[in-house]
Amino acid sequence: MKLRHTLRIKMIIGFVIVIAPLVSFLSYLNYYSMEMIRAQAAQAKNDLLQVYFDGIDKNIDRVSDFLYKLVLNDPDLKSLGLHPYASRDYIFAKYLLMGKLGVELEEFPDAENFFVYRTDRDEFIATSQFQDKFLNNFDLPAFKETIRADRTDRWIIVRSRQEAALIKLVPADVNLVAGAWIRLDRLIAPLQSVESVEGSESEAVILSREGEALTPSRFATNGLTAPETGHTYSEAIGPDKRKFLVIAKQSELAPFTIAVSIPEQQLFRSLLFYQKAIYLIPLAAALIIVLFIAVLQNVVYKPMRTLLRGMAKVGKGDLSVTLHSSDKGELGYVLNSFNEMVARIREIDIWETQRPVIIDKFWQDLLSGRQLLNVERLETMISLFKKPLASDGFVIPILISASQWKQHISAEDETTMEYALRNAAGDIVLNGLSGDVIQDRNGTIFALVYLEADAAGKLETIQAQIDRNCASYLDACLQYFCSSLCCYVGEPSPLLKLSETYYALLELERHHVTAANTVYYQKDMKSFSAQLPSLYWLPDWAIPFKFGKWDSVREKLEETFGRLEQGVPPAKEAMEGIYYGTLYTLYTIFHENGIPVYSVYQAADLNPPAPPLKSVLQLKRWTFAVVHKGIPCFQQTDQQHDGIVAKIMNYVAAHLKDDLSREELAEKVYLNPSYLSRLFKKETGQSLSDYIGQVRMEEARRLLSQTNMKIVQVAEESGYRNVSHFTKMFKRMTGVTPQEYRSKYLGDIG
């Protein structure tokens, strides 16, 4: 299941959809409240700055009026321009002017001093304190140059080494300029005292029109920016990375601006929630989501996951699952209901799983007569099978007998094939019919065809269907399972008398061993008493067997089985007599000659898992095989052995290029492959495979030394299809590769 389709993700998404608008609304409300506080604080500071500027502009305007009156009406100032420079009248007028400027200065608290500058004589006329301050704080030549260059009637800002000042220049005549000097730090001092009350971090600073700080400030020289036109305030970041609210007011008479910076931390000090809520709301929302997920995990998701896993196991066929939950609510009820449902399914599954076994057991007991049933109990049992069969109905039993297998198979494979035959019988024999396929206690397969009580009129049609189905079944088994079968069809029998028909079919199958791939009906078969053939033949083949005369033994066996196959039909007891008589004869002859039986035979040779008694052909094959395997032990003379070994050697030399196998060589001399290997090693001292390899290597050395054949051709002539394998075997036998052998041999000849 994809993650986005899980219940957990869907519930989390739903919760986020619900809580997101609330978080957004709270965040907007907090932001709006903070903006309102900023706007109100900015408006209050703007009102304060307006009042402060009204006083400053009024004082500046008074200073300007004084300078204008001084230039226009003061006789001493005018006398300076009329009297010769340094004359007694000039000096007298100068000192009178200096005294007058000092007296007038007391009336203007914002002004630092008044002065008169004579440009042609480079002379300042002012109080002595003014002269000292200029010498200490100002670049006097630069200041004088400013006066000469800018004689316009306006306020200008002059910067000194330590401070900045506001200067007003009013020309009196060509050479005389009257001026006023106002220190900016004194101009803003009252406002700074108001802003620096105890506990406040607010700061007032004077800025130039370019935004440069003209009085001491915590910000850099250009760190503050006045709000744009139409805005009440602006924001700035301080050196300590704190956020400041900036409110500014520009003078209408002079080129400066007063700005007040207030830390937002101070602004929201009394409203701490608003200051931190912008961070707390998302954190709170995240915490709520985490808590919601935790609750969801324990209350909903964990039980649901348990339920889904249990359902997945049940879907895969695992009915052993049991869900545990401590929940006493609805989900706990769901899990308990699931456990009850699985328990019921388990009971049904056990019944459905065991139903074929129970059906087999029922029919086995009924056929064998071990279970005595009345009509009521029979109806109860039949109702459990859910089959269209009534207690007063009839059953046609069909015995399916495997006469022989076309190929040799092991006991384990035979069991598997019998299972396949049973399944095929259910599909083919019961095609279009109602019934079941079972096996009795001995493993014999029976197909049971169910008939209704009133099916007498349909009996011919049903038997024709059975005949067609059985014929198709026999053909299919012969084609696909390599098995020859017989089908024995019994008479329709009531359920309570079915065992009689069952035993009759078993007796019929017991004595009918010659035919295969045939359908027999019980009504067409007559009881018979077979004549047992005489076992006089055992001494006939036993004597030539002792002397290793296989031809005589084979002739006697052919005569015996020829007579046996002519029986109509041969008796089962006769076949059993031949089987056990053969075993007795072999054990006796080997014991008399001191040869251990199991040095020649495997246990399965003499004691197969299932005795070969299903057909005459099966018994014949077994008899010929065991007798032929034992007779080489009694073929007496060494001359005979030498003749066999010589024949093998000649055959190997003549067919060196062929793929020589032990089985092929044994077939050429009519011996068992295992016996041939033992005989060859006994006579030559080496195994058959080693001898073949030795002959091939000798031929390869001869071809390498006496011909110009390529290595590939030498390998093929020596019986090797793979050159790499030939090279590997040649080096193992000779110690050198074929190329090295040829080079060495040619070198020795040279």
ZATORVEX-435111 format. One record per residue: x, y negated, z of N, C-alpha, C in turn. Coordinates in steps of 0.2 Angstrom, whole numbers, plus 5000, padded with zeros to 4 digits. Atoms other than C-alpha are relative to their C-alpha. Layout:
XYZXYZXYZ/...
This chain:
500450065000500050005000500449945000/499650065001500749834995499849965006/500150044994501049715009499449955000/500550055000499849585003499350035001/500649974999498449705004499950035007/500049974993498749755022499549965004/500550034995497449715036500449945003/499750054996498749625046500149934996/499850065004499249505031499349964999/500750045002497349465027499849975006/500350044994496949425045500549945002/499550064999498549315047499849944995/500250055005498049225031499349975002/500750034998496249205037500149955006/499950044994496849135054500449934998/499750065002498049015045499549954997/500550045003496648955034499649965005/500450044995495648915049500349955004/499750054995496948835060500449954996/499650055004497848745046499749935000/500350065000496548605044500049975007/500050034994496448585063500749975002/499450034999498348565064500249944996/499950065005498348445049499649945003/500450054997496948345058500449975006/499650024994497948335074500649964998/499450045002499548285065499849944997/500250065003498648155055499849955006/500250054995497848085071500649985004/499450024997499548085080500349954996/499650055005500347995065499649935000/500450075001498847865064500149975007/499950034994499047835083500649965001/499450035000500847805082500149944995/500050065004500647685067499649955003/500450054996499347595077500449965005/499650024995500547575091500549954997/499450045003501947515080499749934997/500350075003500747385071499849955006/500150054994500147315088500649975003/499450024997501847305095500349954995/499750045005502447225078499649935000/500450075000500947095079500249965006/499950044994501347055097500749964999/499350035001503247025093499949944994/500150055005502646925077499749935003/500350054997501646815088500549965004/499550034996503046785100500549964996/499550035004504246745086499749944997/500350065003503046625079500049945005/499950064995502946525095500749985001/499350024999504746535097500349964995/499850045005505046475080499749935000/500350075000503846325082500449965005/499650044996504946265096500749994997/499450015003506546295087500049954994/500150045006505946215071499949925002/500150074998505346065081500649975002/499350024998507046045089500449984994/499650025006507946055072499749944997/500350055003506745935065500249935004/499850064996507145805079500749994999/499350015001508945835076500149964993/500050035006508645795058499849925000/500350075000507645635062500649965003/499550044996509045575074500649984995/499550015005510345595060499849954995/500350055004509245495048500049935003/500050074997509045355060500749975001/499350024999510845355064500349974994/499750025006511345335046499649934997/500450065003509945205042500149945005/500150064995509945095058500649995005/499450014995511545115068500549954998/499650055002512544955067500850025000/499349984999514145035073500250054995/499849965005514145165060500149964993/499950045006513845035047500749965000/499350044999515344935054500650044998/499449965002516545075051500150004993/499950015007516245055033500149934998/499950075002516344865033500749985003/499450024998517944845044500650044997/499449965003519644885038500250065005/499949944996520245055044500649985005/499550004994521245055061500049925002/500150074997520744865064499750005007/500350004993520244815081499350005000/500749995000518444795076499850074998/500149935002518544965068500050055005/499949964994519245045083499449995005/500550024995517944955094499450034998/500749975003516445015083500150075001/500049925000517145195083499950025007/500149984993517245205102499349995002/500750014998515545135104499550054997/500449945003514845265091500150065004/499849944996515745405101499650005006/500450004994514945345117499250014999/500749995001513245335109499850074998/500249935002513345515101500050045006/500049964994513845585118499449995004/500650014996512345495127499450034996/500549975004511145555113500050075000/500049925000511745735114499650035006/500449984994510945745132499350014998/500750005002509245725123499850064996/500149955004509545875112500350065002/499749944997509846035122500250064995/499849955005509946145106500649984997/499550035004511246035098500750015004/499449994997513046075102500449935000/499650065001513745905096499749964994/500150045006513545765084500649974998/499350035002514945695073499949964994/499950045007515445575059500750024997/499449985003516745625047500149954994/499850055005517645495036500550044995/499749965005518145585020500749974997/499450035004519445465013500649995005/499450004995520445455030500050075004/500049944997520045635035500050005008/500150014993519445585052499450025003/500649984996518245655064499849955006/500250044994517245545076499550045004/500449964996516545645090500350005007/499750004993516745685108500650055000/499349964999518445765114499850075000/500249935000517545935118499950034993/500149985007517045945100500650014996/499449995003518745915094500450065002/499749944998519446055105499750064998/500449945002518146175100500250024993/499949995007518446145082500750034999/499349975001520346175084500050075002/499949934997520046335094499650054996/500549955002518546415085500050004992/500250015007518446345067500749994996/499550015005519546345052499949934997/500150075002519646155051500149984993/499950025007520346135034499450034995/500649975004518946255027499449965002/500650044998517646155037500049934996/499950065003518245995030499850004992/500249995007518146065012499350014999/500749985001516446125015499649935000/500350065000515945945020500149964994/499950035006516745875005499650034994/500349965006515946004993499249995001/500850004999514146005001499849945004/500250064996513545835005499249994999/500750005001511745885001499649995007/500350024994510445835014499650075002/500449944998510046015021500550035005/499749964995510546135035500450064997/499649955003511946255031500350045006/499749964995512846395041500750004999/499350005000514646385045500350055005/499749954995515646535052500649985002/499350014997517046515064500350075001/499749944999518246645070499750045005/500449964994517146695085499349994999/500750015000515446625081499849974993/500350035006514246555068499649945003/500450064998513446375069499649984994/500550035005512046285060500249925000/499850075002512646115052499549974996/500450055004511645965046500449954998/499650055002512545845035499649944996/500350055003511845675030500549944998/499650055002512845555020499849935002/500250074998512945375026500349954995/499850035006513945305012500550044996/499549955004515345365000500550035004/499449974996516645405013499750025007/500249984993515545435029499450054999/500549954999514545585033499850015007/500349994993513445605049499850075000/500249935000513145785055499950025007/500249964994512445895069500250075000/499849935000513146055075499650045005/500449964995512046185083500250085000/499749935000512746355089499450055000/500649955001511646505084499950045006/500049964994512046605100499649965005/500450034995511346465110499249994998/500750015003509846445098499650065002/500449944999509346625101500050035008/499949974993509846645120499450005004/500649994996508146615127499650064998/500449945002507346745116500450065002/499649954997508746865121499950025007/500149994993508446845139499350035001/500749974999506546885136500050074998/500049935003506947045126500450045005/499549964995508347105139499750005007/500349994993507147115154500250075002/499849944997507547265165499750064997/500349935003507347435157499949994993/500250015007507147355140500650014996/499449995005508347405125499849964994/500250045006507547275113500649955000/499550055001508747155105499849954995/500150065005508646985096500649984997/499450025004509846935082499849964995/500150045005509946805070500450024993/499749975006510246855052500049944994/500050055006510746755036499550024995/500549985005509646755021500250064996/499749945004510746895014499950065005/500149954995510346995030500650025004/499449994996512046975038499949985007/500150024993512046975057500549945002/499650064999512646805063500149995008/499949994993512546845082500150075002/499849934999513146995091499450055000/500549955000512147155088500350075000/499849934999512147345091500150034993/500049975007511947365072500649974996/499550035004513247345059499949944997/500150075002513547185050499449994995/500650005004512147225037499650065002/500449944998511247365047499349985001/500750024999509647265049499749974993/500350035006508447225035499349985002/500750034998506947105037499550034996/500649975004505247175032499949964994/500150035006504747145015499349965000/500550054999503447015011499350045000/500749964999501647075016500150065005/500049954995502347195029500249975007/499950034993502347165048500750025003/499449974997503847275052500350044995/499649955004505247385045500350055005/499649954995506247535052500750004998/499349995001508047555054500350055005/499749954996509247685061500649975003/499450034996510447635075500650044999/499449975000512247685077499950075004/500149934997511647825089499550044997/500549965004510447895076499349995003/500750014998508947825085499649954995/500550045004507447745076499849945003/500150064998507147565078499449974996/500550045004505647455074500249935000/499750075002506147285066499549954999/500450065001505147125067500449944999/499550055002505846975059499549944998/500350075002505346785056500549964997/499550055004506146665044499949935002/500150074998506446485049499849964993/500350045006505546355037500549954999/499550065001506946225040500750024999/499349995000508546315041500150074996/500049945004509246465031500250065005/499949944995509146605045499450035001/500549964998508046735051500150035007/499949974993507746795069499650074999/500349935000507446985070500150035007/500049974994506947085085500050084999/500049935001507347275085499850035007/500249974994506447385097500050084999/500049925001506847575100499350035000/500749965000505347685096499950045006/500049964994505847785111499749965006/500250054995505547625122499249994998/500750025002503947585112499550055002/500549954999503147755115500250035007/499849974993503947775133499450015004/500649994996502247755141499550054996/500449965004501447865127500550064998/499649955002502648015128499750054995/500349955004501448135120500049984993/500150025007501248035104500750004997/499350005002503148025103500250074998/499749935001503448215104499450044996/500549955003501748275097500150024993/499949985007502348265079500450064999/499649945000503548405084499750055003/500349954995502548485097499450044996/500649975003500948515086500250064995/499849945004501848625073500350065004/499849954996502748715086499550045004/500649974996501148745096499650044995/500349965005500348805080500450064998/499649945002501748925076500050055006/500149964994501648985095499350045000/500749975000499749015093500050054995/500049945005500049115077500450065002/499749954997501349215086499650045005/500449974995500249245100499450044997/500549975004498849285088500250074997/499849945003499849415079500250055005/499849954994500449495096499350035002/500749984998498549505101499750054995/500249965006498149565084500350074999/499649945000499549695085499750055004/500249954995498949775101499250015000/500749994999497049745100499750034993/500349985006496649775081500550044996/499649975005498149815070500350075002/499749934998498949955081499450055000/500549945001497250055082499850014993/500249995007496850025064500650034996/499449975003498650075059500050085002/500049934997498450235070499450034996/500649975004496750265061500250014993/499849995007497450235044500550064999/499549945000498950355047499650075001/500449944999497750485053499650024994/500449995006496650465038500550024994/499549985005498250475027500250085001/499849934999498750645035499450054998/500649965002496950715033500050004993/500050005007497050665015500550044997/499449955002498650765013499850075002/500249934998497750915021500350025007/499749994993498550895039499449995004/500650004996497050935050500250015008/499750004993498150945066500049935003/500050074997498050755069499549995005/500450034994497350685085500249935002/499950074999497250505088499949985007/500150014993497550435105500049925001/500150074999496950255111499849995007/500250024993496750175128499449944999/500650055001495450055120499450025002/500749984998493750065128499549974996/500550035004492949955115499850034994/500249975007492349975097500550044997/499449975004494050025090500150075004/500049944996494150155104499550054998/500649965002492450225099500150034993/499849985007493050225081500550065000/499549955000494550325085499850075003/500349944997493650455096499550034995/500449975005492350475082500450034994/499649975005493750505070500350075002/499849934998494450645081499550055000/500649955001492750725082499950024993/500149985007492550715063500650054998/499549965002494250795061500050075003/500149934997493850935073499550044996/500649965004492250975063500350024994/499749995006493250965047500550065001/499549944999494551085055499650065001/500449944999493251205060499750034993/500349985007492451205042500650024996/499449985003494251215035500250075001/499849934998494651365045499550054997/500549965002493051445040500150014992/499949995008493351405021500750044999/499449965001495151465023500050075001/500049934998494751625031499450044997/500649975003493151655021500150064995/499849945004493951765008500250065003/499849944996494751865021499450035003/500649974997493151885030499650044995/500449975005492251925014500350074999/499749935002493552065010499950045006/500149964994493452125028499350035000/500749985000491552135027499950064995/500149955006491552235010500450065002/499649944999492952345016499750055005/500449964995491952395031499450034998/500649975003490452415021500150064995/499849955004491252515008500250075003/499749944996492152635020499550035004/500549984996490552655030500249995007/499850014993491452595046499549965004/500450054997490152455049499350034999/500749985001488352515052499649945001/500350065000487252375047499250024999/500750005001485352355048499849944995/500250065005484352235036500149935003/499950064997484352095049500749975000/499350024999486152095052500449994993/499750015006486552115034499849934997/500250065003485551965029500449945004/499650054996486451865043500749994997/499350005002488151915036500049974993/500050035007487651875018499949935000/500250075000486951705022500749965002/499350044998488751655029500450004994/499550005006489551695012499749954995/500350055005488351575002500150034993/500049965007488251704988499250014999/500749995002486651734978499950085000/500149934999486451904985499550015006/500549994995484951974995500150075003/499949944997484852115007499750064997/500349955004483752214996500250004993/499850005006484752184981500550064998/499649955002485952294971500749974999/499350025002487852294968500350054995/499649965005488852364953500750005002/499350004999490552414959500450024994/499649985006491952414946500750005003/499349994998493652494951500549984995/499550025005495152414942500650045002/499449964998496652534942500549994995/499450015004498352494935500450064999/499749945002498952644926500750004999/499350015001500652584921500249934998/499850075002501752434919500550014994/499649995006502652414902500749985001/499350024998504152344910500150025007/499949984993505052404926500049935004/500050064995504652284941500150035007/499949994993505052284959499450015004/500649994996503852324973499849935002/500250074999503852134977499649974994/500350025006503452094959499350034999/500649975001502152224959499449985004/500550044996501252144973499849944997/500250065003501251984965499650014994/500449995006500652054949499350035001/500649974998499252144958499549945002/500350074998498751964965499749974994/500250035007498751904947499450034997/500549965003497652044941499349995004/500750014996496352014955499849934998/500350075002496251824950499750004993/500250005007496151864932499350045000/500649965000494751994936499449955002/500550054998493751854945499849954994/500250045006493851744929499750034994/500249975006493551874916499550055001/500549954999492652024923499449975002/500650034997491451914932499749944996/500250055004491251794918499350004998/500849995001489351754917499750045004/500349964996489051864931500149975007/500050024993488751834950500350065004/499749954997489951924961500649985004/499350024997491651934970500550064998/499449955001493352024968500350015007/499849984994493952114983500650054999/499549945000495352244988499850045006/500249954994494952394999500650005005/499549994996496052445013500650034997/499449975004497252535001500249964995/499750055005497452384990499750014993/500349995007496352454976499549944999/500450065002495452304967499350034998/500749995002493552304965499749944998/500450065002492452184956499350025002/500749984998490752184964499549954996/500550045003489252124953499450005003/500650004996487752064962499450004995/500650005003486052104956499449995004/500650014996484352044962499650075000/500449944999483052174968499650014993/500549995006481952144952500450004993/499650015006483452154939500050064996/500049945003482952324933499949994992/500150015007482352254916500649974997/499550035003483952164914500750045000/499449964998485152304918500450024993/499649985006485552354900500449934997/499650075002486052164896500649995004/499550024995487052154912500650054998/499549955001487952324908500449984993/499750025006488352264890500549945001/499650054998489052104898500650025003/499449974996490152204910500450034995/499649965005490752314895500449954996/499650055004491252154885500549975005/499550034996492052074900500650045002/499549954998493052234905500550014994/499649995006493652254887500549944999/499650065000494252074887500549995005/499550004994495052094904500650054998/499549965002496052244898500549984995/499650025006496652164882500549945003/499650064997497252004892500550035005/499549984996498152104905500650044996/499549975004499052204892500449954996/499650065003499552044883500449965004/499650054996500051934897500350035006/499749974994500452054912500450064998/499749935002501152204902499850055004/500249954995500052314912499450044996/500549955002498952464906499550015005/500549994994497252464916499550054997/500649975001495752564917499449975005/500550034996494052504923499550065001/500549954998492852624932499449975002/500650044998491052554932499550055004/500449964997489952624945499249994999/500750015001488052644946499749945005/500350054996486952504953499850035007/500149964993486852544972499749945005/500250044994485852464987500649995004/499450014996487052384999500150055005/499949964994486752505013500250074997/499849935003487152655001500649994995/499550025005488652564992500650055001/499449964998489952675001500050074996/500049935003489352834992500349994993/499750015006489752754975500749985000/499350024999491352684981500450065000/499649944999492052854986500050044993/500149965007491352934969500549974995/499650035004492352804960500850015001/499349984998493952834970500250074998/499849935002493853024966500150004993/500050005007493552984948500749974998/499350035002495152874947500550045002/499549954997496153004957500250054995/499949955004495953134944500149984992/500050035007495853024928500749964999/499350035000497752994925500349994993/499750005007498053014906499849944996/500250065004497052874898500249945003/499950074997497352694899499749954995/500450055004496552534893499350024998/500749975001494852614894499549985005/500550014995493252574902499550065001/500449944999492352724910499449985005/500650004996490552734917499950065005/500149954996490152834932499550054997/500649955002488552904924500250044994/499849965005489552964909500550065002/499549954998490853064919499750065004/500249944997490553244925500550025005/499549984995491353314941500450064997/499649955003492753434937500450035005/499549974996493953554945500650024996/499449995004495653544937500450065002/499649944999496753694935500749975001/499350024998498453664943500550044995/499549965004499853704931500550035004/499549964997501153834936500649965001/499450044999502753764944500650054998/499549965002503753904936500649974996/499550045004504753774926500549985004/499550034996505753724941500650044999/499449965001506953874940500349994993/499750005007507053854921500449944999/499650065001507753674921500650005006/499550004994508753704938500650034998/499349965001509953834931500449964995/499550045004510553734916500249935003/499850064997510553574927500750015004/499449994996511853664938500750004996/499450005004513053684923500049944995/499950065004512753514916499850004993/500350005006511753564901499449964999/500550055001510753414897499550024995/500449985005510053474881499450055002/500549944998509253634889499549975005/500450034995508653534904499449954996/500450045004507853404892499450044997/500549965004506953544882499550035005/500449974995506253624898499549945002/500450054997505553454904499549984995/500550025005504753414887499550055000/500549945000503853584887499549995006/500550004995503153554904499649945000/500450065000502553374902499550004994/500449995005501853424885499350045002/500549964998500753554893499549965005/500450054995500253424907499649954997/500350055003499753294895499450034996/500549975004498553414886499450025005/500549994995497453434902499449954999/500650055001495653354901499650005006/499450034999496053274913500550045004/499649964995497553344923499949985007/500250014993497353354941500649965003/499650044996498153234953500550045004/499649964996498853374963500650034996/499449975004499853444949500549954999/499550055000500753284947500449995006/499650004994501153274965500450065001/499549955000501853444964500650004996/499450015004502953404950500549955003/499650054997503553244959500450035006/499749984994503953324976500450064998/499549945002504653484967500649984997/499450025002505853384958500549975005/499550034995506553294973500350065004/499849954997506653464982500650044996/499549965004507653544968500649965000/499450045000508853394967500450015006/499650004994509253394985500350075001/499849934999509453584985500750014996/499549985005510653594970500649955003/499450044997511753444977500350025006/499749984994511853514994500450074999/499749945001512353684987500749994997/499350025003513853604978500449955004/499650044996514353494992500149934998/500050075002513953334984499549965003/500550044997513153194994499549974995/500550035005511553144985500049934999/500050075000511652964989500749974998/499450035004513452954981499849994993/500250005007512552974965499449954999/500650045000510852894968499949955005/500250054995510152744976499450025003/500649974996508852764989499349994996/500650025003507552674978499950054994/500049955005507952804964499550065002/500449944998507252954974499449985004/500650024996506052864985499849934998/500250075002505252714976499549985004/500550024995504052604986499350034998/500749975002502552674976500250064996/499949945004502652854970499749994993/500250015007502552864951499550054998/500649955001500852954951499449974997/500650035003499752834942499850024993/500149975007499952914925500550054999/499549945002500853064917500649964997/499450035003501952944907500449975005/499550034994502552854923500450055003/499649944997502953024931500550024995/499549975005503853084915500649955000/499450055000504952924914500450015006/499649994994505452944932500450065001/499649935000505853134931500650004995/499450005005506953104915500549965003/499550044997507852964924500450035005/499649984994508353044940500350074998/499749945002508753214932500649984995/499450025005509853124918500549975004/499550034996510753024931500450055004/499649954996511253174941500450054997/499749945003511753294928500849994998/499350015001513453214924500550035006/499649984995514053274941500250084999/499949935001513953454934500250024993/499649995007514753434917500750025002/499449974996516253544922500749984997/499349995002517853544911500349934999/499650065002519153414910500149984993/499950015007519253444892499449954998/500650045002517453374891500149935002/499950074998517953224901500549964995/499650035004519453194890499749984993/500450025006518353204875499649945000/500450064999517253074882500449945000/499550064999518652954887500349984993/499750025006519452974870499549974995/500650025004517752944861499949925002/500150074998517652784871500649954998/499450045002519452724867499949994993/500150015007519152754849499549954998/500550045001517552664849500249925002/499850074998518352514858500549974995/499550025005519752514845499749984994/500350015006518552514831499549945000/500550064999517352374838500349955004/499750054996518652264846499749934999/500350075001517852104838499350005003/500750004998516152154845499949985008/500250014993515352104862499950075003/500049934998515752274871499749995008/500350004993514652304887500150075002/499949934997514752454899499350044998/500749965002512852494895500150024993/499949985007513252494876500450074999/499549955001514752614878499750075003/500349954997513752724890499550034996/500549975004512352744878500350044994/499749965006513552804864500250075002/499949934998514052954875499550035004/500649984996512352974883500250025007/499950004992512952944901499749945003/500250064996512352834915500649955000/499550055000513352674915500550005006/499649994994513952694933500450065000/499649935001514452874930500649994995/499550015005515452824914500649965003/499550044997516352684924500550045005/499649954995516852814938500450054996/499749955004517352944925500649974997/499450035004518452824915500649985005/499550024995519352754930500450065003/499749944998519652934936500550034995/499649975005520352994920500649954998/499450055003521452834915500349965006/499750044995521752754932499949925000/500250075000521052584927499250004998/500850015001519252514925499949994993/500250015007518352504909500149934997/499950075002518352314908500849985000/499350025000520252304912500350044994/499849975006520552434898499949964994/500250035006519552334885500449935000/499650065000520552174891500750014998/499449985002522152264889500150014992/499949995008521852324871499949934996/500150065004521252154866500649955000/499450044999522852064873500550034995/499549975005523952194863499849984993/500250025007522952154847500249934999/499850075001523251974850500749995000/499250005001525151994853500250024993/499849975007525252094837499849954995/500250055005524251964827500549935000/499650064999525351814834500750014998/499349985002526951904830500150024993/500049975007526551984813499749964995/500450035005525351864805500149925001/500050084999525151674802499349985001/500750024998523351674808500049945005/500050054995522851524817499750035007/500149984993522551534836499250025000/500749995000520651524833499850074997/500149935003520651674821500350055004/499849954996521751774832499550015006/500449994995520551744846499450044998/500649965003519051804835500250074999/499849935002519951954829500150045006/499949964994520352004847499450005004/500649994997518551994852499849945005/500150064996518551814860499649954996/500450055003517251694855500249925002/499850074998517951544865500750005000/499250015001519751484861500249985007/499750024993519951404879500050065004/500049944996519451564887500550054998/499449965002520651664876500649985002/499450034998522051544880500150025007/500049994992521651564899500250075001/499849934999521651754898500650024998/499449985003523151764887500649985005/499550034996524151654899500050045007/500049964994523551754914500350074999/499749935001524151924906500750004998/499350005002525751864898500449955003/499650054997526251714908500149944996/499950065005526351594892499450004996/500650025004525051514881500150044993/499949975007524751594863500549964996/499550045004525751444855500750015003/499449984997527151474867500350074998/499849945001527151654864500350014993/499850005007527251634845500649964999/499350035001528651504846500550045003/499549964996529651614858500250064995/499949945005529451764846500349984994/499650025006529951674831500749975001/499350024998531451594840500450065001/499649944999532051764845500150044993/499949975007531851834827500549964996/499550045004532851684820500750015004/
